[in-house]
């Protein structure tokens, strides 16, 4: 399908139907649970796709009845030739809805700005830096994203295939604080991210966009089989539903159950870390007889405490544990992005990339970071 010119965007044609009103009311309750009777300033991440359009329409309705103040934010990642034109279309749609919109364009192609990582991760970095910038300009309390239950199921499966263990099985969080930039230890700022549709069925969300009569901008990368998430969406999840109907919903339920279990484990791990971290070093002898699951949680939380990212794959976590229990001095394990863990003097130390700041103090908690279970890396798009 070819998208129409930016100046040929029809106005919204139909109000919410009775089935969509339920989604509006559930979203209103979601906002009230987090902000009470106050009127928060909220951003909606609006890509132009169906899910983000539905979120924009629902939040516009809530802004109309003064539940919140609303601004849309669109990020042009410069990934496609049509991206700039799509940004104009998005601005036209927002104007037709009476919603203020702020458009941010990447200074360069994401792969040029962030070499050495996948294009999805590079684009995500561009996107969240833009969200943080706009949130600061608008004085926003949070940015809202349109992820729904199928996105959650995809994220759980992505983490399973990546081998990230219990942490990955918890999927995305409906309410989290993300430290941006998460890929280095310098100049981080907190960004609250809300996903009010996270347990909603995709067809419920898409119905809102379809009924509006507004343009849904097509992104061809969503059908590109070279991206693992797309193969999960178009091949793996349909196969799972064929084998076990309702599989996607059970993956969403699994994420909720694991998140509660993980929170209990996190609490125990944090109590242990309080007495086992000295000048950034982790005294491993304190945990020698601890269960493996607790040791894994301790390693993740310790890395997050110092580095601000606890999203380590299971094989890297187990490699760090093996290093500590072998007790071999001056050995290192790479954990990603140039960072490594070193065993020295009966303890573990985090080593930054060459040329990076060597200050690995407990910056994460001091700067207001959330637990690793609250920081979702691969789920947001």
ROBABA-592838 format. One record per residue: x, y, z of N, C-alpha, C in turn; residue in three letters. Coordinates in steps of 0.02 Angstrom, whole numbers, padded with zeros to 5 digits, always signed. Layout:
ROBABA-592838
XYZXYZXYZALA ...
This chain:
ROBABA-592838
+00043-00060+00000+00000+00000+00000+00044+00062+00000UNK +00028+00111-00043+00064+00174-00045+00030+00224+00000UNK +00069+00255+00044+00040+00305+00089+00023+00368+00049UNK -00034+00401+00064-00053+00463+00028-00008+00521+00047UNK -00010+00575+00010+00029+00634+00027+00011+00661+00096UNK +00058+00697+00125+00048+00722+00193-00012+00769+00198UNK -00028+00806+00145-00082+00854+00149-00150+00824+00132UNK -00152+00758+00122-00214+00724+00103-00238+00677+00157UNK -00232+00699+00220-00251+00658+00278-00323+00675+00296UNK -00370+00627+00293-00439+00642+00311-00447+00653+00386UNK -00495+00693+00407-00507+00701+00479-00538+00638+00508UNK -00537+00633+00575-00566+00574+00608-00641+00571+00589UNK -00663+00511+00571-00729+00506+00541-00782+00478+00588UNK -00761+00439+00639-00812+00408+00682-00791+00412+00755UNK -00837+00423+00801-00820+00422+00872-00809+00350+00895UNK -00791+00343+00958-00780+00276+00986-00845+00237+00988UNK -00841+00173+00969-00898+00129+00976-00901+00101+01047UNK -00953+00063+01061-00961+00037+01129-00905-00010+01149UNK -00878-00049+01103-00824-00096+01120-00759-00058+01135UNK -00750+00000+01101-00688+00038+01113-00691+00079+01177UNK -00752+00095+01199-00759+00133+01261-00729+00095+01320UNK -00735+00028+01319-00705-00012+01372-00630-00002+01376UNK -00597+00003+01318-00525+00015+01317-00508+00084+01345UNK -00549+00133+01328-00539+00201+01354-00545+00200+01430UNK -00596+00166+01457-00607+00166+01528-00551+00129+01565UNK -00527+00074+01536-00471+00037+01568-00407+00079+01568UNK -00397+00117+01514-00339+00160+01512-00345+00217+01562UNK -00405+00243+01570-00416+00295+01620-00400+00269+01690UNK -00421+00208+01704-00406+00178+01770-00331+00168+01778UNK -00298+00148+01725-00225+00138+01726-00190+00204+01745UNK -00211+00259+01715-00181+00324+01729-00197+00346+01801UNK -00260+00335+01822-00280+00355+01889-00242+00316+01943UNK -00228+00253+01930-00190+00212+01978-00121+00241+01990UNK -00094+00275+01940-00025+00299+01945-00020+00372+01964UNK -00070+00412+01948-00066+00483+01960-00121+00510+02004UNK -00167+00467+02025-00220+00489+02069-00264+00542+02036UNK -00281+00593+02075-00326+00645+02049-00288+00700+02013UNK -00222+00696+02011-00183+00748+01976-00192+00741+01901UNK -00174+00793+01865-00180+00794+01792-00110+00791+01761UNK -00084+00732+01748-00014+00727+01726-00005+00752+01654UNK +00056+00774+01641+00076+00791+01573+00107+00728+01541UNK +00076+00705+01488+00096+00641+01459+00116+00649+01386UNK +00166+00611+01366+00186+00605+01296+00161+00538+01269UNK +00140+00538+01207+00125+00475+01172+00176+00466+01117UNK +00212+00411+01119+00257+00394+01064+00216+00373+01004UNK +00215+00415+00953+00171+00404+00895+00213+00392+00832UNK +00218+00329+00813+00257+00311+00753+00217+00322+00689UNK +00150+00322+00695+00106+00325+00638+00073+00258+00623UNK +00098+00205+00655+00069+00138+00647+00004+00132+00685UNK -00031+00075+00674-00097+00066+00702-00099+00066+00778UNK -00050+00033+00810-00052+00028+00883-00041+00096+00916UNK +00008+00134+00890+00021+00200+00919-00035+00249+00903UNK -00067+00241+00845-00125+00283+00828-00182+00269+00877UNK -00194+00206+00892-00247+00189+00940-00232+00220+01008UNK -00171+00217+01030-00152+00247+01094-00163+00322+01092UNK -00143+00354+01037-00152+00426+01030-00226+00444+01034UNK -00269+00406+01001-00340+00420+01001-00371+00411+01071UNK -00351+00358+01105-00377+00347+01173-00354+00402+01220UNK -00290+00421+01216-00265+00473+01260-00294+00541+01242UNK -00308+00552+01178-00341+00615+01158-00410+00619+01191UNK -00445+00563+01193-00511+00563+01226-00504+00579+01300UNK -00452+00551+01333-00442+00565+01404-00420+00637+01416UNK -00381+00664+01369-00362+00734+01375-00423+00779+01366UNK -00470+00759+01323-00531+00798+01311-00572+00805+01374UNK -00572+00753+01417-00610+00757+01479-00565+00775+01538UNK -00506+00803+01521-00460+00832+01569-00430+00782+01618UNK -00421+00720+01596-00385+00672+01637-00310+00687+01636UNK -00285+00713+01579-00214+00726+01571-00204+00782+01520UNK -00143+00807+01518-00121+00850+01463-00081+00806+01415UNK -00088+00818+01351-00061+00771+01302-00019+00805+01248UNK +00038+00773+01233+00080+00792+01177+00102+00728+01142UNK +00102+00728+01076+00128+00672+01038+00201+00685+01021UNK +00241+00631+01017+00310+00637+00996+00323+00585+00941UNK +00352+00607+00887+00369+00563+00831+00443+00568+00818UNK +00475+00511+00808+00547+00509+00796+00560+00484+00725UNK +00594+00525+00686+00617+00506+00619+00687+00478+00627UNK +00693+00411+00621+00757+00378+00631+00803+00383+00571UNK +00777+00408+00515+00814+00412+00452+00833+00343+00426UNK +00788+00295+00437+00801+00226+00415+00775+00214+00345UNK +00726+00254+00323+00695+00243+00257+00691+00308+00219UNK +00689+00303+00153+00683+00363+00111+00618+00401+00125UNK +00566+00363+00145+00500+00394+00156+00492+00422+00226UNK +00543+00416+00268+00535+00433+00339+00517+00507+00349UNK +00548+00552+00312+00533+00622+00321+00461+00638+00299UNK +00439+00607+00245+00370+00616+00223+00321+00588+00274UNK +00338+00531+00303+00296+00502+00355+00290+00549+00415UNK +00345+00583+00432+00342+00631+00487+00293+00687+00472UNK +00290+00709+00409+00241+00761+00390+00170+00733+00396UNK +00161+00670+00377+00094+00640+00383+00073+00636+00456UNK +00118+00616+00499+00104+00612+00570+00083+00681+00597UNK +00120+00733+00578+00104+00800+00601+00035+00821+00576UNK +00017+00802+00514-00049+00819+00487-00105+00784+00526UNK -00093+00721+00543-00143+00683+00581-00153+00715+00650UNK -00098+00733+00682-00104+00764+00748-00141+00830+00744UNK -00128+00869+00691-00164+00932+00683-00239+00919+00674UNK -00256+00867+00636-00327+00852+00626-00361+00831+00691UNK -00322+00806+00739-00349+00785+00803-00344+00839+00856UNK -00310+00894+00840-00301+00947+00889-00251+00929+00943UNK -00203+00886+00926-00152+00864+00974-00085+00895+00956UNK -00052+00926+01004+00014+00954+00993+00063+00897+00978UNK +00110+00907+00932+00157+00855+00915+00227+00885+00909UNK +00276+00847+00933+00346+00867+00927+00381+00812+00887UNK +00414+00833+00832+00449+00786+00789+00524+00794+00799UNK +00557+00738+00808+00630+00738+00815+00660+00694+00761UNK +00711+00719+00728+00746+00681+00676+00815+00663+00700UNK +00835+00601+00688+00902+00579+00706+00954+00620+00667UNK +01009+00635+00699+01062+00674+00667+01097+00635+00612UNK +01091+00569+00613+01122+00526+00563+01087+00459+00564UNK +01106+00415+00519+01079+00347+00520+01099+00314+00586UNK +01053+00278+00620+01069+00248+00685+01131+00203+00684UNK +01141+00166+00629+01199+00122+00625+01264+00161+00625UNK +01263+00222+00600+01322+00266+00601+01334+00294+00670UNK +01279+00312+00703+01285+00340+00770+01306+00288+00821UNK +01282+00226+00812+01296+00173+00861+01321+00110+00825UNK +01381+00112+00801+01408+00052+00767+01420-00004+00816UNK +01417-00065+00790+01432-00123+00832+01373-00153+00867UNK +01314-00123+00860+01253-00153+00887+01204-00163+00829UNK +01153-00205+00839+01104-00216+00787+01065-00153+00771UNK +01036-00150+00713+01000-00090+00691+00940-00076+00736UNK +00907-00129+00762+00850-00117+00806+00872-00084+00871UNK +00928-00107+00899+00953-00076+00961+00977-00005+00947UNK +01010+00006+00891+01034+00073+00874+00975+00121+00867UNK +00922+00099+00832+00863+00141+00823+00829+00154+00890UNK +00829+00104+00933+00798+00112+00998+00834+00165+01039UNK +00901+00166+01034+00939+00217+01069+00921+00287+01044UNK +00917+00295+00978+00896+00359+00949+00827+00379+00975UNK +00782+00331+00975+00713+00345+00994+00707+00368+01067UNK +00741+00332+01112+00733+00350+01183+00772+00412+01201UNK +00825+00426+01166+00858+00491+01177+00811+00548+01156UNK +00775+00538+01101+00726+00588+01079+00669+00595+01130UNK +00644+00538+01154+00590+00540+01205+00613+00580+01266UNK +00674+00566+01288+00700+00601+01347+00705+00676+01335UNK +00728+00695+01275+00736+00765+01257+00668+00800+01256UNK +00618+00768+01224+00552+00798+01219+00519+00801+01288UNK +00527+00748+01328+00498+00748+01395+00524+00806+01436UNK +00588+00821+01428+00617+00877+01465+00588+00943+01439UNK +00582+00950+01373+00555+01012+01345+00482+01023+01365UNK +00444+00968+01366+00372+00973+01380+00356+00970+01455UNK +00406+00956+01496+00393+00947+01567+00348+00887+01581UNK +00357+00834+01541+00312+00776+01544+00328+00732+01604UNK +00276+00701+01630+00283+00655+01686+00301+00585+01662UNK +00283+00568+01600+00296+00501+01574+00285+00501+01499UNK +00315+00451+01466+00301+00438+01396+00262+00372+01391UNK +00210+00371+01350+00167+00312+01343+00182+00279+01276UNK +00186+00212+01277+00198+00173+01217+00141+00124+01207UNK +00129+00106+01144+00070+00067+01126+00078-00008+01125UNK +00126-00036+01161+00135-00108+01161+00074-00144+01192UNK +00055-00199+01160-00003-00237+01184+00018-00309+01199UNK -00032-00352+01211-00018-00419+01235+00024-00460+01186UNK +00012-00453+01122+00053-00491+01074+00126-00468+01077UNK +00137-00403+01084+00205-00378+01092+00239-00409+01153UNK +00200-00415+01207+00227-00445+01268+00246-00519+01256UNK +00202-00555+01222+00217-00625+01207+00279-00631+01164UNK +00286-00587+01114+00346-00587+01071+00409-00574+01112UNK +00403-00526+01159+00461-00508+01199+00484-00566+01243UNK +00436-00600+01274+00453-00658+01315+00489-00710+01273UNK +00464-00724+01214+00496-00774+01171+00564-00751+01147UNK +00572-00686+01132+00638-00660+01114+00689-00672+01169UNK +00669-00660+01231+00714-00670+01287+00729-00744+01298UNK +00679-00786+01288+00690-00858+01295+00742-00881+01244UNK +00735-00859+01182+00782-00879+01130+00851-00849+01142UNK +00854-00793+01175+00918-00761+01191+00952-00794+01250UNK +00914-00830+01290+00942-00864+01348+00952-00819+01407UNK +00904-00772+01419+00914-00723+01472+00887-00745+01540UNK +00857-00804+01544+00836-00830+01608+00774-00798+01636UNK +00767-00800+01703+00708-00777+01738+00692-00704+01722UNK +00743-00663+01719+00734-00592+01706+00698-00581+01639UNK +00719-00617+01588+00688-00609+01522+00617-00634+01520UNK +00602-00686+01559+00534-00713+01559+00482-00664+01586UNK +00505-00613+01623+00458-00565+01650+00436-00514+01597UNK +00467-00515+01538+00444-00473+01484+00450-00399+01498UNK +00406-00360+01467+00405-00287+01477+00363-00270+01538UNK +00377-00212+01566+00338-00188+01623+00289-00134+01600UNK +00230-00134+01630+00180-00083+01613+00199-00014+01640UNK +00243-00013+01690+00262+00050+01722+00334+00043+01745UNK +00379+00078+01713+00449+00071+01729+00486+00137+01724UNK +00544+00141+01754+00588+00199+01747+00650+00175+01711UNK +00665+00206+01655+00722+00187+01615+00775+00241+01621UNK +00837+00220+01631+00892+00267+01633+00920+00275+01563UNK +00921+00336+01537+00944+00350+01469+01003+00399+01473UNK +01059+00383+01439+01071+00323+01399+01090+00263+01443UNK +01064+00205+01427+01080+00145+01465+01144+00112+01442UNK +01172+00132+01385+01229+00097+01355+01296+00124+01379UNK +01295+00174+01421+01358+00195+01453+01341+00223+01521UNK +01393+00237+01559+01381+00256+01628+01380+00331+01641UNK +01376+00371+01588+01383+00443+01597+01318+00480+01584UNK +01306+00530+01626+01252+00579+01615+01184+00547+01602UNK +01165+00501+01643+01100+00469+01636+01045+00512+01667UNK +00986+00508+01636+00927+00540+01664+00870+00489+01664UNK +00824+00497+01710+00769+00450+01718+00711+00468+01672UNK +00683+00418+01640+00625+00426+01597+00573+00374+01617UNK +00515+00397+01638+00462+00351+01656+00425+00329+01593UNK +00417+00264+01586+00385+00235+01526+00324+00195+01548UNK +00266+00212+01519+00204+00178+01535+00178+00141+01472UNK +00151+00082+01483+00122+00043+01429+00051+00021+01449UNK +00002+00065+01441-00065+00050+01466-00101-00006+01430UNK -00079-00024+01369-00112-00076+01330-00078-00145+01338UNK -00033-00153+01385+00010-00211+01385-00027-00277+01393UNK -00085-00277+01424-00124-00339+01430-00184-00341+01383UNK -00188-00291+01339-00245-00288+01292-00231-00331+01230UNK -00284-00362+01204-00277-00401+01143-00263-00355+01084UNK -00220-00375+01037-00203-00331+00981-00263-00311+00939UNK -00311-00357+00931-00369-00340+00890-00412-00286+00923UNK -00414-00284+00990-00450-00231+01025-00417-00163+01013UNK -00351-00163+01014-00314-00101+01002-00322-00078+00930UNK -00313-00124+00883-00315-00105+00813-00385-00081+00792UNK -00437-00106+00825-00505-00086+00808-00514-00010+00816UNK -00483+00017+00868-00488+00089+00880-00458+00127+00821UNK -00400+00106+00797-00368+00140+00741-00408+00132+00677UNK -00433+00071+00666-00470+00058+00604-00534+00098+00600UNK -00570+00104+00656-00633+00140+00657-00625+00215+00646UNK -00566+00241+00660-00556+00314+00656-00558+00339+00585UNK -00542+00296+00536-00538+00319+00467-00474+00356+00452UNK -00429+00362+00501-00366+00397+00490-00314+00350+00459UNK -00266+00380+00427-00213+00342+00394-00172+00303+00445UNK -00161+00240+00430-00113+00199+00467-00051+00192+00424UNK +00003+00221+00446+00065+00222+00406+00099+00154+00409UNK +00114+00128+00351+00144+00061+00346+00221+00066+00350UNK +00250+00025+00392+00323+00020+00396+00343-00049+00369UNK +00374-00051+00310+00390-00116+00280+00438-00158+00322UNK +00475-00126+00367+00522-00165+00408+00486-00213+00454UNK +00421-00200+00468+00383-00244+00511+00370-00312+00479UNK +00381-00318+00414+00372-00382+00380+00438-00412+00357UNK +00493-00381+00375+00559-00404+00353+00579-00465+00394UNK +00585-00524+00362+00601-00585+00400+00672-00588+00426UNK +00713-00540+00409+00782-00539+00436+00783-00518+00509UNK +00727-00488+00532+00722-00470+00603+00688-00527+00641UNK +00720-00548+00694+00695-00606+00731+00625-00595+00758UNK +00611-00534+00781+00544-00521+00809+00491-00532+00755UNK +00504-00514+00694+00455-00523+00641+00442-00597+00627UNK +00493-00637+00630+00483-00709+00620+00443-00739+00678UNK +00455-00714+00738+00416-00738+00795+00342-00718+00785UNK +00330-00656+00762+00262-00632+00754+00226-00669+00698UNK +00259-00678+00641+00225-00704+00582+00229-00780+00575UNK +00278-00812+00609+00287-00883+00601+00280-00922+00667UNK +00318-00902+00717+00320-00942+00779+00256-00936+00819UNK +00232-00876+00832+00171-00869+00872+00110-00900+00838UNK +00099-00891+00772+00044-00927+00740+00049-01003+00747UNK +00110-01030+00741+00119-01102+00750+00102-01123+00820UNK +00124-01084+00870+00109-01100+00940+00034-01098+00952UNK -00001-01048+00923-00073-01044+00930-00108-01103+00898UNK -00079-01128+00843-00108-01187+00810-00099-01249+00853UNK -00041-01255+00883-00027-01313+00926-00065-01309+00992UNK -00066-01249+01021-00099-01239+01087-00136-01172+01086UNK -00199-01172+01064-00238-01109+01061-00236-01072+01128UNK -00225-01006+01124-00219-00966+01184-00148-00960+01209UNK -00099-00984+01170-00030-00984+01191-00005-00913+01205UNK -00024-00865+01163+00000-00796+01173-00024-00768+01240UNK -00087-00780+01257-00113-00757+01321-00078-00788+01380UNK -00060-00852+01373-00025-00886+01428+00046-00860+01436UNK +00077-00838+01381+00143-00808+01386+00139-00741+01424UNK +00086-00704+01412+00076-00641+01448+00065-00655+01522UNK +00025-00705+01538+00015-00724+01608+00079-00747+01641UNK +00119-00785+01603+00183-00808+01629+00227-00749+01648UNK +00229-00697+01606+00270-00638+01621+00248-00606+01686UNK +00183-00602+01698+00157-00571+01759+00176-00613+01821UNK +00170-00679+01815+00188-00723+01871+00262-00718+01887UNK +00304-00720+01834+00376-00718+01844+00397-00651+01874UNK +00364-00597+01853+00382-00532+01880+00371-00528+01955UNK +00317-00558+01979+00304-00558+02051+00356-00601+02088UNK +00371-00660+02060+00421-00703+02091+00490-00670+02091UNK +00505-00636+02035+00570-00603+02029+00576-00546+02080UNK +00521-00510+02092+00523-00456+02141+00542-00481+02210UNK +00516-00540+02229+00534-00569+02294+00608-00587+02296UNK +00632-00616+02242+00703-00635+02239+00747-00573+02240UNK +00726-00521+02205+00763-00458+02204+00771-00429+02274UNK +00719-00434+02314+00721-00406+02381+00774-00442+02423UNK +00776-00508+02418+00827-00546+02455+00897-00528+02430UNK +00905-00524+02364+00970-00508+02335+00995-00440+02356UNK +00951-00390+02358+00971-00323+02378+00994-00320+02450UNK +00960-00359+02493+00981-00360+02563+01052-00388+02570UNK +01067-00440+02530+01134-00468+02531+01186-00420+02502UNK +01168-00386+02448+01215-00340+02417+01234-00283+02463UNK +01189-00262+02506+01203-00206+02551+01264-00220+02595UNK +01276-00284+02611+01333-00300+02654+01390-00334+02617UNK +01383-00343+02552+01434-00380+02515+01470-00338+02463UNK +01448-00275+02452+01482-00232+02404+01522-00179+02441UNK +01587-00179+02430+01632-00131+02462+01673-00097+02407UNK +01666-00031+02403+01700+00008+02351+01688-00021+02281UNK +01628-00044+02269+01609-00070+02204+01625-00143+02193UNK +01668-00172+02235+01687-00242+02226+01637-00288+02262UNK +01623-00345+02231+01575-00393+02259+01614-00449+02294UNK +01607-00454+02360+01640-00506+02400+01603-00572+02389UNK +01632-00615+02348+01597-00675+02327+01592-00727+02384UNK +01637-00726+02431+01636-00776+02485+01571-00772+02525UNK +01540-00713+02525+01477-00705+02561+01422-00750+02534UNK +01427-00767+02469+01373-00804+02436+01393-00876+02418UNK +01448-00900+02445+01475-00964+02422+01423-01020+02424UNK +01384-01024+02476+01336-01079+02483+01266-01062+02460UNK +01257-01004+02428+01190-00983+02408+01165-01024+02349UNK +01099-01032+02340+01072-01067+02282+01092-01031+02217UNK +01097-01070+02163+01118-01042+02099+01072-00985+02077UNK +01006-00993+02086+00959-00941+02064+00972-00875+02099UNK +00988-00878+02163+01002-00817+02201+01068-00786+02177UNK +01118-00828+02163+01182-00802+02138+01173-00766+02072UNK +01131-00794+02029+01119-00761+01965+01087-00692+01975UNK +01039-00688+02021+01007-00625+02035+01057-00575+02064UNK +01101-00599+02108+01151-00555+02138+01198-00526+02085UNK +01219-00567+02038+01264-00543+01985+01229-00489+01944UNK +01167-00502+01924+01131-00453+01884+01123-00387+01922UNK +01103-00391+01985+01091-00330+02023+01156-00293+02037UNK +01209-00330+02047+01274-00297+02058+01297-00260+01996UNK +01290-00291+01938+01308-00257+01875+01265-00196+01865UNK +01200-00203+01880+01156-00146+01872+01174-00090+01921UNK +01192-00108+01981+01209-00059+02033+01266-00014+02010UNK +01314-00044+01975+01373-00007+01953+01366+00022+01884UNK +01336-00016+01839+01338+00002+01768+01271+00030+01743UNK +01216+00016+01779+01151+00040+01758+01115-00005+01710UNK +01144-00063+01692+01110-00111+01649+01120-00180+01679UNK +01064-00215+01693+01068-00282+01719+01042-00333+01670UNK +01036-00313+01607+01005-00357+01557+01059-00402+01526UNK +01088-00445+01567+01140-00491+01543+01108-00557+01521UNK +01135-00586+01469+01111-00652+01449+01132-00703+01501UNK +01095-00758+01504+01107-00809+01555+01177-00837+01551UNK +01203-00846+01490+01270-00875+01483+01323-00829+01511UNK +01313-00761+01506+01362-00714+01534+01359-00714+01610UNK +01298-00718+01637+01291-00722+01710+01325-00784+01737UNK +01312-00841+01705+01342-00903+01729+01418-00903+01720UNK +01443-00868+01669+01516-00864+01659+01548-00824+01716UNK +01513-00771+01739+01539-00731+01796+01540-00774+01859UNK +01486-00812+01870+01484-00855+01929+01540-00908+01927UNK +01550-00938+01869+01603-00987+01862+01671-00956+01875UNK +01682-00895+01851+01745-00860+01864+01757-00851+01938UNK +01705-00830+01975+01712-00819+02047+01725-00884+02084UNK +01692-00937+02063+01698-00999+02101+01761-01039+02084UNK +01792-01023+02027+01858-01052+02013+01912-01017+02054UNK +01899-00953+02070+01945-00916+02112+02012-00902+02079UNK +02011-00892+02014+02074-00879+01979+02083-00804+01972UNK +02138-00778+02001+02150-00706+02000+02165-00679+01931UNK +02145-00615+01921+02160-00577+01861+02129-00606+01798UNK +02078-00649+01805+02042-00674+01747+01982-00630+01735UNK +01962-00627+01672+01905-00584+01654+01854-00621+01613UNK +01791-00596+01619+01737-00621+01577+01704-00561+01544UNK +01699-00562+01478+01665-00509+01442+01589-00515+01453UNK +01556-00459+01466+01484-00461+01477+01445-00419+01426UNK +01481-00389+01378+01448-00352+01325+01465-00278+01324UNK +01463-00249+01263+01476-00178+01252+01543-00155+01279UNK +01592-00201+01279+01659-00184+01301+01670-00191+01376UNK +01618-00203+01414+01624-00210+01486+01644-00282+01504UNK +01678-00289+01559+01698-00356+01581+01699-00359+01657UNK +01701-00420+01683+01705-00432+01755+01771-00467+01769UNK +01806-00443+01820+01871-00470+01838+01869-00499+01909UNK +01901-00557+01918+01907-00585+01985+01975-00565+02014UNK +01972-00534+02074+02035-00512+02105+02024-00506+02180UNK +02070-00534+02217+02069-00530+02291+02003-00555+02320UNK +01983-00615+02299+01924-00649+02324+01859-00613+02309UNK +01861-00568+02260+01801-00531+02243+01796-00517+02169UNK +01739-00490+02148+01727-00472+02078+01727-00396+02070UNK +01757-00374+02016+01758-00303+02000+01735-00293+01928UNK +01696-00239+01917+01672-00223+01851+01723-00178+01817UNK +01742-00196+01755+01794-00159+01718+01761-00126+01658UNK +01766-00059+01653+01734-00025+01596+01774-00035+01532UNK +01745-00017+01475+01782-00022+01411+01844+00021+01413UNK +01893+00003+01374+01954+00041+01370+01939+00112+01347UNK +01964+00160+01384+01952+00230+01366+01892+00260+01400UNK +01849+00218+01430+01791+00243+01465+01809+00263+01535UNK +01764+00298+01569+01776+00318+01637+01785+00258+01682UNK +01836+00260+01724+01849+00204+01768+01810+00206+01833UNK +01768+00257+01841+01730+00264+01903+01669+00218+01901UNK +01675+00161+01933+01620+00113+01934+01589+00110+02003UNK +01581+00166+02034+01547+00166+02098+01474+00149+02090UNK +01438+00145+02146+01368+00122+02143+01323+00178+02118UNK +01334+00197+02054+01298+00253+02027+01225+00238+02014UNK +01208+00175+02000+01140+00158+01979+01088+00179+02029UNK +01095+00156+02091+01044+00172+02141+01049+00244+02163UNK +01110+00272+02165+01116+00341+02187+01082+00388+02139UNK +01077+00369+02076+01045+00413+02026+00972+00394+02017UNK +00946+00351+02058+00875+00337+02056+00855+00283+02008UNK +00902+00240+01989+00884+00185+01943+00837+00136+01977UNK +00798+00101+01935+00756+00048+01960+00795-00018+01956UNK +00766-00070+01986+00796-00136+01982+00800-00157+01909UNK +00845-00206+01894+00849-00231+01826+00782-00257+01800UNK +00740-00284+01844+00676-00310+01822+00630-00254+01797UNK +00647-00192+01814+00606-00136+01792+00633-00104+01728UNK +00693-00123+01706+00724-00092+01648+00721-00140+01590UNK +00680-00125+01541+00668-00170+01485+00709-00146+01426UNK +00751-00189+01399+00796-00169+01345+00768-00184+01276UNK +00744-00246+01264+00729-00265+01196+00656-00261+01179UNK +00614-00243+01228+00543-00245+01212+00517-00181+01180UNK +00544-00126+01196+00518-00064+01169+00544-00053+01099UNK +00498-00029+01055+00519-00018+00986+00504+00053+00966UNK 
